[in-house]
Amino acid sequence: MDARRLLETVRDQRPISPDAMTWFANGLASGEVSDAQAGAFAMAVLLNGLSHDDRVALMRAMRDSGSVLEWDLPGPVLDKHSTGGVGDCVSLILAPALAVCGAYVPMISGRGLGHTGGTLDKLEAIPGLQTELSSDRLRDQTKRLGCAIVAASTEYAPADRRLYAIRDVTATVESIDLITASILSKKLAEGLEALVLDVKTGSGAFMEDPNDSKELANALVSTAQGAGCMTTALITDMNQPLAPSAGNALEVLSVMEVLTNTKKHDRLWQVTCALGGELLALGGLAADAEDGAGRIANAIETGQAAERFGEMVADQGGPVDFVEHWADRLPAAPVIVEMTAESTGYIGAIDTHALGMGVIDLGGGRNVQGDRIDPAVGLSDIVELGTSIMPGDPLLRIHAASADEAMRVAMDLQGAFVVADRPIDVPEIIQGRVG
């Protein structure tokens, strides 16, 4: 086999054999396939698309280009993936709640990308906590505690790591087929029995258009199922932040408020329970998604999920008393500035993307790979859509390293809130289901 023949096949929209996909993925991982050939492949896929069978073959080949975890556990191995949003800290609540319900969750997560926050960055806001765990430590912790949230090592899906970097510089990131293969090659390397996907739509999502979000959800579900992993997807609203905060330590605070029953945060609660319910049903631990959602809620309400989260934090090097003293253990910004409304009405729209960029401007995210993150900065107490406001009412609080930075971001975010004359219909948090 050689790259030229494979590229001709993709260019001419002919079926690609699984063996050819395997050769190509291994060539990406080994370097036998050149950057030029990988870029040509990505552009051909972007322009022509892949059939269902070819997309499954590409995903399998990229997954199998590295290690795939194998398990021998007394319960199902489950996980969740989100396409990214603002204030989306579901994973930190869901993983321990699933573990309490009898699932095993070896969650390999990512860092912030663009305007969206990363699960690893949020978790690492907890002092001392480590996410760079070896495969042996991941297996051991998952077996003992039922959950671990860790960074992907170089042994998982190396073909995807290479292709993703090339897509980033060849304007081919937006391909639904390549997005699907990229996401699933890493997730299915965990050795999962079932997966649930949270596909965001709206002003804070990568896929703002609901039709694009549905197309991605269908591609993800059909491809994962084609590879033998039971999968469903929920399409959820990202026209406002999921939690009332955005920023690493601030989102962990919101997580702990939910886990300790201090505050419920309805939108965050609904999505967490809905995704968990889907997974427990797929894994045979609940009669259906509704029963599963009730089991997730019970794990949180009884404090068992908080206790398991605390065990996970301690096992990964964080404070052993984090659940008891979380408010004192997280870093705090030295400056807090309240941004207030200037008119009377109702919050009619929120530019959620702008809020995410505001966090980056404060130093809570990355403009380029390698940027250092300040875990303490961000936004809190973000007003929700439909809220009645008057001049002087708070819209959000800015947590910054300096007063100048806080005022600069406040100026940038003044246009992020649109005030309507009359009440609006707030979008449902769950927009649809696929699978």
N, C-alpha and C positions, 0 to 999 in steps of 0.2 A: 504494500500500500504506500501511497505517497500523498502529500498535501494537495498537489495540483489536481489530481483526479477527484479528491474530495471536494475541493473548491468548485470544480466544474459541475459536480453533481448538485451542490447547493445553488450555484448560479442558475442552472437549468431547471431547478425545481423538480428534480427527480428523487425518488426514495433513496435514503441513505441506509446502508446495512449497519446493524449493531456493531459488527466487527470493525467497520470503518470508524464509527464514533469512538469505540474503545481505543483504537490506534491513535486517533486525533487527541483524545483526552490525555492519554499517556504521553504523547508527544508534547503537549502543553506542559505537563508536569516535569518532563525530563529536559525540555529545551530543544528537542529535535524539531519541533514546529517553531518556525521563526516568528518574530513579532509581526512582520509584514503579512505572513500567512494567517496568523491569528486575527489580525485586523481585517483582512479580506473576508475571512469566515464570518466575523461579527457583522460586517456591513452587509454581506449577502443575506444573512439571517434577518437583519433589520428590514431590508427591502423586500425580501421574498417570503419571509416567514418559514415555519417548519410545520409539517403535519404532526398530528397527535403522536403517532408512533415514533417519528424522528425526535420529537421533543422529549419523550420518555427515554429514548435511547441515549440522547445527549446527557440528560440528567443522571441516568444510571452510570454512564461512562465517567462523568466528572466525579460522582460520589465514589466510585470504585478506583479512582486514580490514587486514593490514599487509604488510610485505615477506616474500617467500619466497626463500630463497637458491637460486641455480642454480649448477651445477658443470659443469666440463669437465675431468675428472681421469682418470688412467689406472687407477684402481681404484675399488671401490665406496665410497659414502658411507654410513657406519654409525653408530649410536649406541645407547646404553643409558639406561634410566630406572628409578629405584628409587622405590617409594612411600614410602620413608623409614623409618629405623630408628635404633638406637643402636649406635655403633661401626661404622657402614656407610661405609667409605672405599674401596669397590671402584673407583669411577670413577678415582681417582688412579693405580691400578695398571693398570686395564683400558685406558684410552685410549692410553697409550704402547705397551702390548703389542699392541693391535690395529694401531697404526701400523707397528710392526715387521713385522707379518704382511701388510702391503700394503693395509690399509684406510685410509680418510680419515675422521677423527672430529672434526667441528666441534661439540663438546659445549657446548651452552648449558645452564647449570646454575642452581640456586637456592641460597638461604640457608636457615638453620635455620628450622624451622616447628614450634611446640609443643615437645615433648620430643625431637624428632629433630634431628640435626645437619645442616648444609648443606655441600655440596661447596665452594662458594665461600668460606665462612668457614674451612674447613680449609686450602684452598690459600693464602688470604691470611695464614695464620699464618707463612708463609715471608716473611722480611723483604724488602720492596721489590716483591714480586710484585703485578702489576696484573691484575684480571679485567675491567675496563671497557674493552673493545676495540671499535673501530669495525668495521663490516661489512667494510671493505676490509682492515683488519689481520687480522680473523678469516679471511678468504679467503686472504690471503697466507701466514699462518702454517700454516694447514691444508694448503695446497699444498706448502709447503717441508718441513714436519716430519711431516705426516700427522695431527697432533692439536693441538687447542687446547681449553682449558676456560675459558669466559668467562661473564659475566653477560648476561642478556637485555636488549637495548636496547629503547627505547620503540617502535621500528619493527616489532617482532615481536608479532603477535597482540594489538593494542591492545584489541580487543573483549573478550578474556579478562581483561585487566588490570582493565577497568572492571567486568565482571560478577563477577569474583572478590571485589573489594572490597565489592560489594553483597551477595553471598552471605554474607560474613563477618558482616554486621550484620543479616541477615534469617533466620538459623537454617536456611540451606539448603546449608551446606557439604557435608553428608553424602550428597547425591544422587549415585548411581552415574553417571547420565547426565551430570551437570554436571562431576563429577570427570574422567570420561573425556574429554569435550570440552576441558576445561581443559588437562589433561596433553598431549593429542595435538596440540592447535592450536599449542602452543609447539614441541613436538618436531618436528612435520612441517614447520614453517616453516624448519627447517634444510635442507630439500631432500634428505631421506634416501631411500636405496634400501631399507634394511632397519633394523629396530628390534627390540631385545630388552627385555623388561620384567621387572623384579625386583619381584614383588608380595609384600610381607611379611605374615606372619601370626604371632600370638602376643602375649605380654604387652608387647612393646615396639613393636608395630605400630599404625598407625591402625585397621586392620581386624584386631581380635584374633581374631574368629571365623573358622575356616577356610572356612566356607561363604560368608561375606561376601568373603573374599579371592578365592575361586574365582569368585564372581560378578563382581567387579571385573576380574579377569584376563580372563575371557571377554568382557566388554564392551570392554576396551581392545584385545584382539587382533582381535575381529570388526570394530570400528570402524576401526582402522588398516588392516586388510586391505581393508575396504570403500572406503577412500580410496586404495587402490593401493600401500600400503607393506607389503612382506613383514615379518611380525611374529610372534614367539612370546613366551610369558611363562613364567617359572619362578616357582612359589610357594615361598618360602623361609622357614625358621624364624627367628622373632625372639623366642623365649622366653628368649634370653640375648643379650648383645651379640655382634655379628659379629666384631669385633676384641677383643682383651683390654684395650682402652682406649676411653674416651669423652671427647671434648674435642678442640679443634682441633689444637694443636701435638702433643698426645699421639697422636692418630690419624695424623698425618703421620709421626711416629716409627715407628709400626707399619707404615705403608706402606713406609718406607725399609728397615725390617728385612726385609720380604718382597722388595722389589726388589733389594736387595744380598745376598740369600741369607743374611742374618744369623740370622733366625728365619723359620719357615715360616708360623706361625699358621694351622693347618689349616682352620678354618671360613672364614676370609677367603680363603684359597687356593682352596678348593673352589668357592665361589660365583663368584669371579673367573674361574676356568677354565671353569666350566659356562656362564656367561653369554657369555664370549668365544667358546666353542665354538659356541654357537647362532648367534652373529652371523657368524662366519667361514663357517659352512655356508650361511646365508641369502645371504651376499654372494658365494658361489661361490669362496671362497678356501680351502675345505676340503671334503673328500668328504662328511663328516657332522659332527654335533656332537662326537662322540668324537674324531675326527681334529682338529677345530678346538680342542678343549680341550688336546690334546697340543701343538699349535702355540703356544698361549698360554703353556703351562707352559715350553716351550723358550725362548720370548722372554724370560721372566723368569729362568730358570736360567742362561742364557748371559750375562746382564748387559745384553743389548741394550735391554730395556724400561727399565732404570735409566738407561742412557745417553740414550735418547730423552726420558725424563722430565726429565733434567737440561737438555737442550736446550730443552724447552718452558718450564721455569722461567726459564732465562736470557733467552729470547725475550720473556717477559712481565715482565721487570724484576727477577727474583730473582737471587740470587748465582750467578755463573758456575761456582763450585766446589761447588755444593750437594751433588751426589752424593758427592763425596769427603769433605765435611766437614759432613754434615747434622746430626750430633749436636751440633755446636758452633754451628750457624746458627739453630736454633729457640729461641724464648723458653722460659724455665723458671720455674715458680712458686717463690717464696721459701720456702714451707712445704710439707713433705710429711709426711702423717700416715698411719700404717698402721692399718686397721680390721681387727680380728681376730675369730675365732670364739669363741663362749662355750660351745659344747657339742660333743659327739662325734657323728659320723654321716656322712651324705652330703648334698651340696647337692642338694636335691630340687626346688626351684623358685626362680626369680629374678624379682623384680618389675622387669623391664627398664625399664618406664615410669618407675618411681621413680628408677632410675639416671640416666635422661635428665634428669629434673627436678632431680636433684642437681647435674648439670653446670650447668644454668641458674642454680640457687641460688648456685653459686660464681662466677657471672659469665661462664660460657662459652657462654651462649645468651641468647635474648631473651624477656622477658615481654611486651613490646609492640614493635611495629615502631619502629626507630630506636634501640633500646637499644644501647649500646656494648659490645662483646665483649672480654673478656680472653682472648687466644689461648692463654695458658700454663696456665690452670686446667683441672681435669677429674679423671678417674679413670683409674688404670692398674692393670695386673696383676690384673684382675678374674678371680676364680675361676670355673671352668666348672661347668656342671651335671654331677652325678654324681661330683664330686671327693670323696674321703674326707678328712674334716677332724677335728681335735681342738682342744680349747680352746687359744687362743693362735695358731693357724694364721692366716696372713693371708687375708682375703677380698678386699681391694683396697687400693690406696693413693690417698689424696686429695691432690691438688695444689691448693693454695689461696694466696690473696693474704695471708692472715693465719691465725694459730693459732685465733683465735675462729671464723672462718668454717669452718675445717677441722673443728673439734669439733662445731659446729652441724650440719653436713652429715652427719658420722659418726653423730650421734644420730638424724637423720632416716632414715638408710639401714640402721639395725640390723634393721628388719623386712623389708628387701628380700630377704633370703636365708632360705629355709625349709630346715631341716635334717631329713632323713628318717632313720629307723632302719636302713634297708636300702638297697642299691643300687637305682637307678631305671633305667628305660629312657629314655635320652636321645633326644629327637626327631631324626629324620634332618634334615639341613640342607636338602636339596631335597625339598619336600613334594609337588610335582606340576609338570606341564607342560601348557600350553595352546597350541594352534596346530599 
